[in-house]
Amino acid sequence: MNIGLFGGTFDPVHKGHLAVARAAAKRFHLGKVYFIPASMPPHRQDEPITAFHHRYAMLALATVGEKGFLPSLAEAPAEPDHLSFTIDTVRRFKQSLRKSDHLFFLIGIDAFQQVASWHRAEDLLREIDFIVVSRPGFSMADVADALPKPMRPAPAVVKAFQKSPAKGTLALRNTMIHILDEVKLLVSATAARRAAAAGKSLARFVEPLVAEYIKKTGLYKAGSRE
């Protein structure tokens, strides 16, 4: 079975996340997509993040009607200030799955731009194939340049990529970077939080059950993210 691991803060999970998961599941024949909220992303330690239990609850509500979409506790905080390293999560999943299962890591192109700075980035890229969700304005050179230096294609190849929009597949020696460019629904978690803080309708941002949860708990109001 092909299985997708969709990591992120999901603060909150919104319609764009679900659109991405549906498109990836269709194109790559994913039997399951695990939504994995990070407890404390190492690259976002200085940013306020809503408490893990709220983000997990919203994921459970958002995916309740989606067969094959599963909220995951893989990065649930074991202790205060617990950091989430993607390579550890991927390896734990591999230990629990069959050898015939094939894992893909699903990520937006903005986050992928930082992948070279991730913990043990080269090892991670060798462990799992990536599905990178592209946006207009990005080229294959942007994808190649984001890789750790030892894994990047030759400079001449990267230069040629500058004229190619981010689409298709970048085949490396030990991994494949697949570009998902057919998702057109652009929704931002930041915009959803701002709307919630202002008491505005969340219908365009999140699923109805998630909107109701945010309303009932008062999430994203001043001082209400714990």
Buried (B, 14 or more C-beta within 10 A) or exposed (E): EBBBBBBBBBBBBBBBBBBBBBBBBEEBEBEBBBBBBBBBBEEEEEEEBBBBEBBBBBBBBBBEEBEBBBBBEBBBBEEEEEBBBBBBBBBEBEEEBEEEBBBBBBBBBEBBBEBBEBBBBBBBBBBBBBBBBBEEEBBBBBBBBBBBEEBBBEEEEBEBBEEEBBBEEBEBEEBBBBBBBBBEEEBEBEBBBEBBEEEEEBEEBBBEBBBEBBEEBEBBEEEBBE
